[in-house]
Amino acid sequence: MRIINKYIDFISKERFLIGPSLARIGIGMIMLSYYLIHYYQRHFLFSDAGLISNEFFINIFNPELFILI
């Protein structure tokens, strides 16, 4: 138990927390750019007259198949 606490204390130093913080910021910026690029295509992708209609989606993905009870 003491070894685990020493390990946690060792990796909790500031020098080990900078990398994950920068990675989180980078991934967030990539996600934001992806959403902004596709913002104007949202009606084409997600409307009833879009790429996949609501009826077609319901036929492909039968909601009864996803009931877990």
C-alpha positions, 0 to 999 in steps of 0.5 A, spaced: 500 500 500 505 504 501 508 503 494 502 505 491 501 511 495 509 513 493 507 512 486 501 516 486 505 522 489 510 521 484 506 521 478 502 527 481 507 532 480 506 538 476 511 536 470 507 529 469 500 533 469 502 538 463 502 533 458 495 530 459 493 538 460 496 539 453 493 533 450 486 535 452 486 542 449 489 539 443 483 534 442 478 539 444 481 544 439 480 538 434 473 536 436 471 544 435 474 545 428 470 538 426 464 541 429 465 548 426 467 545 419 460 541 419 456 546 422 453 548 415 452 541 413 447 539 419 441 540 415 443 535 409 446 530 414 440 530 420 434 533 417 428 529 414 430 531 407 437 529 408 442 524 407 438 519 411 431 520 412 427 518 418 423 512 416 430 509 413 433 510 419 428 507 423 427 501 418 435 500 419 436 501 426 430 498 429 429 501 436 426 494 439 433 491 438 436 495 443 431 494 449 435 491 454 430 489 459 
